[in-house]
Amino acid sequence: MVLFWLCGAAVSAQAEEGVFSNFEEALEHRHEVRALRMPFRLLDSIPDVLDQFPKLEELNVANNQLQSLPASLWRCTRLKRLNVQHNRIEVLPEAIGQLTRLEYLSVSANRLTALPEALGSLLQLRELYLSQNGIKALPETIGNLQNLLLLLANSNQLKQLPPSFVQLAKVEVVDLSRNFLEVLPADWGGLKNLRLLYLGYNSIKELPWSFGKMQRLQELDVVRSGIMRMPNSLADIQRLDRVFIDNRTMPFFQNPRFEKRQQIIIGNSSTAPRQYGN
């Protein structure tokens, strides 16, 4: 009797919170479902019923074996968080642009080689995780993401950035390390809120002088990025704390006013686990 009451209380509490961990129970409470969380389930498919949950705001099916996502997902227009990292997904359709309330998107560690232009329609997006795929280019529309705070696109196959990239006015953290970048956009002045920038392990020939316009930059990592000489414009960034280079790179001449604050660290990339966000 006590066990029955405890089980009933647990289900009731879950339904009240709107968080469910299996489709059977969720379908019984479809008008109460706000979050579906099913990571580490060895799922190779998802039932095409996601549009049966009119209040769905979060879907977490990370660390499964999914190769594709159901069409009903793109009709979940109240969705705010989508986590499908560590699966086997090869394609994101243009229909993702219908999720206009999305604030968090993680597709890291899949098998993506391209991104849809419709990504630029996700105007509420704040965090975008693209790491560990085979992505060859970011969409030109990425500059539309004016609320984006964090962009992780490390460990891909990027060779260049679209011109609109430097229009991400609110972005604070960018990781583009471990790609094949050769040339960077000329004017980085639009990234006025950027604090942390990681460009290590690329094939970049030089950093634009306009890096000095990013006055909120605090940490810059260019270890093994291919850069031979750092622009002296970096010396005038008062908030710059740490710059990681390797012994092949000529550092910038430090501004005497800021040299006690600015640490130029040679040979030690910032390899400690980075805390970017949730």
Buried (B, 14 or more C-beta within 10 A) or exposed (E): EEEEEEEEEEBEEBBEEBBBBEBEEBBEBBEBBBBBBBBEBEBEEBEEEBBBBEEBBBBBBBBBEBBBBBEBBBBBEBBBBBBBBBBEBBBBBEBBBBBEBBBBBBBBBBEBBBBBBBBBBBEBBBBBBBBBBEBBBBBEBBBBBEBBBBBBBBBBEBBBBBEBBBBBBBBBBBBBBBBBBEEBBEEBBBBBBBBBBBBBBBBBBEBBBBBBBBBBBBBBBBBBBBBEBBBBBBBBBEBBBBBBBBEEBEBBEBBEEBEEBBEBBEEEBBEEEBEBEE
